[in-house]
Amino acid sequence: MHPLDPEATFTVPMKNKAKPIHEVRLGSIKAAVWRNKTEAGVRYNVTVSRLYKDGDNWQSTDSFGRDDLLLLAKVADHTHSWIFAQGQEQDSTAMPAPSRPGEGD
């Protein structure tokens, strides 16, 4: 398994913490999406990390080098799109469909 293989998955110990509801990963850059229920509705937070191998062990860091930045931006873009789609789904189930001109007049 190569660390830049986009299909590869890595297990990072989370010490009994809640798991993210969604992850976006390109190469060694990963974004984890966390769902938080608030009085104002559902909000999403994102943590971003870079995976690397230290000897035989996989580690993660929140530090990024120059060559990571374009991939980081792409991961952020994909993550934003996913979160935006979740908001669209919630809005469509919470609100009635808009009426068309001439309907209900």
N, C-alpha and C positions, 0 to 999 in steps of 0.2 A: 504494500500500500504506500503510495507516494504522497507526501504531505500537500502537494498542490493539486492532487486529483479531486475535482469537484464532486465526485461521487463518493469519496471516502468519508467515513464517519469516525469520530473520535469520542471517547468517553472521558469527560473531565469530571473528577469528583466534585460533588456539590454539597457534601456534608449535611444530608437530610433537609435540604432546602427545597422549596417548591420549584417545579420545573417550568420553563417558559412555555407559552402556548404555541409559539411558532419560532422557527429558526431559519435564517437565510445564510447560506454559506457559499462563498466563491473562493476556491483555493484555500489559503490559510486564514482568511478573514471571515469572521462569523458574527452575526447579529442575533441576539436573543430578544424576543418580544415578550413582555410581561403584561398581563391584563390586571387592571386594578378597578374594582367597583367603588364608585364614589357616590355621594348624594346627587351630584350633577350628572351621573351616568358613568359609562365605562370609559376609562382612560388607558392608554397604552404607553408604556415606557420601554426603552430599548437600551440594552447593554451591548457593547461591541468589543470584540477581542481578536487577538491574533494568536493562532496556534503555532507552536514550534516544538521541536524535539530536543530535549536535554538528556544526552546519553540515550538510554533506553526508554525514558519516560516522556510522555507528552505533557506539555505545560501550556498555559495561556497567559497572555499579558494584555494590558490596555495601552501599550506603547507601540507606535507605528513609525516605520522608517519612510523615507522619501519614496521608495519603490512600492510601498504598500498603499499609498494615498489614492491612486486611481481606483484600485480594487475596493478600497474602503468606501469611496464615493459611490461605486456601483452597488455595493451591498446596502448602503444607506438608501439609495434610490429604490431598490427592490423592496426593502423593508417598508419604506414610506408608502409605496404602492399597495402593499399587502394591508397595512393598517388603514389606509384610505378606503380600500375595498370593504373592510370590516365595518367601517362607519357607514358606508353606503348600504350594506345589508341591514344594519340596525335601523337606519333611517327609513328604509323601504318597509320594514315590518312594523315600525312604530307609527308611521304616518299613512293616511289614506292616499291612494293614487290621486294625482292632480286631475281636476276635471278639465275636459276639453271645451274650447269655445262653443257655445250653443247648448251645452249640456246643463240641465238643471236651471235654465233661465225661464 
